[in-house]
Amino acid sequence: MIRLLVGLGNPGPEYQATRHNAGFWFIDEVARQFGAALVPERGYFGLVARVNRTDGPIWLLEPMTFMNLSGKSVAALARFFKIAPNEILVAHDELDVQPGNAKMKIGGGHGGHNGLKDINAQLGSADYWRLRLGIGHPGVKAEVVDYVLRRPPAEQREAIEKSIAQSLGALDLMLAGDMDKALMKVHAQPPRPKPPKPAKPTPETGAAPLVDATPPPKKEPT
């Protein structure tokens, strides 16, 4: 089961709406769903909320260390409350996934993401869950830094928010530890719209004229 939900981003209003803060957007929505307030906790170097549930408390965390030192915050809270790596879910922006899509997995490399890189180092393990929120790729490696630190256009922001909403639909499954079903829900594709039915032929479209099937009136006897 998941006991610690982490969102990655950079602190400060100048970064709030940038692509690199997609993880913060996710945690903000989780907190809103639970009616929880994220408050500064100096001991954990971030904004923290505790949500009490019948099966035990869960923790929400937004590191305020800047992205490159995210592990400092995650490791401090996880070690204090004895939370194992496989009980942690880290939500972060993902260049290799298109806006509107989210992918979830456990373990793996950091893929050049500095937040994940520091978490791996500070936890001493890469075996935690990742929620990869697609932001797309600029197409040129040299433009990546500027790209992630810019605001997405409105249509991309809307698509990212839709992927967050879909991921939230799997939250109860994650917290219950039913990760297989949670994966299916996060990765589910929306149903394809049914093609419209062809219009019925009419005289105006050149089809055969309609026949009046009304029977003729009966003649009255004389």
NORSULVEN-V92282 format. One record per backbone hydrogen bond with DSSP energy under -0.5 kcal/mol. NH is the residue of the N-H (numbers start at 1). CO is the residue of the C=O. E is the energy in kcal/mol with one decimal. If there is no record, write none. Layout:
# NORSULVEN-V92282
[[NH | CO | E] [NH | CO | E]]
This chain:
# NORSULVEN-V92282
[[2 | 174 | -1.3] [3 | 87 | -3.0] [4 | 87 | -2.0] [5 | 59 | -3.1] [6 | 4 | -0.5] [6 | 89 | -3.2] [7 | 61 | -2.3] [8 | 91 | -2.3] [15 | 12 | -1.6] [16 | 12 | -0.8] [18 | 15 | -2.0] [19 | 150 | -2.1] [20 | 148 | -2.5] [21 | 18 | -1.8] [22 | 19 | -1.7] [23 | 8 | -0.8] [24 | 8 | -1.0] [24 | 21 | -0.5] [25 | 21 | -1.8] [26 | 22 | -1.8] [27 | 23 | -2.0] [28 | 24 | -2.8] [29 | 25 | -1.7] [30 | 26 | -2.2] [31 | 27 | -2.9] [32 | 28 | -2.1] [33 | 29 | -2.4] [34 | 30 | -1.9] [35 | 31 | -0.9] [36 | 31 | -2.7] [39 | 37 | -0.5] [39 | 48 | -2.6] [41 | 46 | -2.6] [44 | 41 | -1.3] [45 | 41 | -0.6] [45 | 42 | -0.8] [46 | 41 | -1.4] [47 | 62 | -2.5] [48 | 39 | -3.1] [49 | 60 | -1.9] [51 | 58 | -2.8] [52 | 50 | -0.5] [56 | 53 | -1.8] [58 | 51 | -2.4] [59 | 3 | -2.7] [60 | 49 | -2.7] [61 | 5 | -2.3] [62 | 47 | -2.4] [63 | 7 | -0.6] [64 | 45 | -2.5] [69 | 66 | -1.9] [70 | 67 | -1.9] [72 | 69 | -1.2] [73 | 69 | -0.7] [73 | 70 | -0.7] [74 | 70 | -2.1] [75 | 71 | -2.8] [76 | 72 | -1.3] [77 | 73 | -1.9] [78 | 74 | -2.6] [79 | 75 | -2.5] [80 | 76 | -1.6] [81 | 77 | -2.1] [82 | 79 | -0.7] [83 | 78 | -2.9] [84 | 82 | -0.6] [87 | 84 | -2.2] [88 | 85 | -1.9] [89 | 4 | -2.6] [90 | 129 | -2.6] [91 | 6 | -3.4] [91 | 89 | -0.6] [92 | 131 | -2.4] [94 | 133 | -2.4] [97 | 94 | -1.0] [100 | 134 | -0.5] [101 | 98 | -2.0] [103 | 132 | -2.0] [105 | 130 | -1.8] [107 | 128 | -2.3] [113 | 110 | -2.3] [114 | 112 | -0.7] [117 | 113 | -2.3] [118 | 114 | -1.9] [119 | 115 | -1.9] [120 | 116 | -2.8] [121 | 117 | -1.7] [122 | 118 | -2.8] [123 | 119 | -2.8] [124 | 120 | -1.4] [125 | 120 | -0.8] [128 | 126 | -1.4] [129 | 85 | -0.5] [129 | 88 | -2.5] [130 | 105 | -3.3] [131 | 90 | -2.8] [132 | 103 | -3.6] [132 | 130 | -0.7] [133 | 92 | -2.9] [133 | 131 | -0.8] [134 | 101 | -2.3] [134 | 132 | -0.7] [135 | 94 | -2.3] [135 | 97 | -0.7] [136 | 94 | -0.9] [136 | 97 | -2.5] [143 | 140 | -1.6] [144 | 141 | -1.6] [147 | 143 | -2.3] [148 | 144 | -2.7] [149 | 145 | -1.2] [150 | 147 | -1.4] [152 | 17 | -0.6] [156 | 153 | -0.6] [157 | 153 | -2.5] [158 | 154 | -2.4] [159 | 155 | -1.7] [160 | 156 | -2.6] [161 | 157 | -2.4] [162 | 158 | -1.8] [163 | 159 | -1.8] [164 | 160 | -2.0] [165 | 161 | -2.3] [166 | 162 | -2.2] [167 | 163 | -2.1] [168 | 164 | -2.3] [169 | 165 | -1.0] [170 | 167 | -1.7] [171 | 168 | -1.5] [174 | 170 | -2.1] [175 | 171 | -2.5] [176 | 172 | -1.6] [177 | 173 | -0.6] [177 | 174 | -1.1] [178 | 173 | -2.2] [179 | 177 | -1.7] [182 | 178 | -1.9] [183 | 179 | -2.7] [184 | 180 | -1.8] [185 | 181 | -2.0] [186 | 182 | -2.5] [187 | 183 | -2.5] [188 | 184 | -0.8] [205 | 202 | -1.2] [206 | 203 | -1.4] [207 | 202 | -1.5] [213 | 211 | -0.8]]
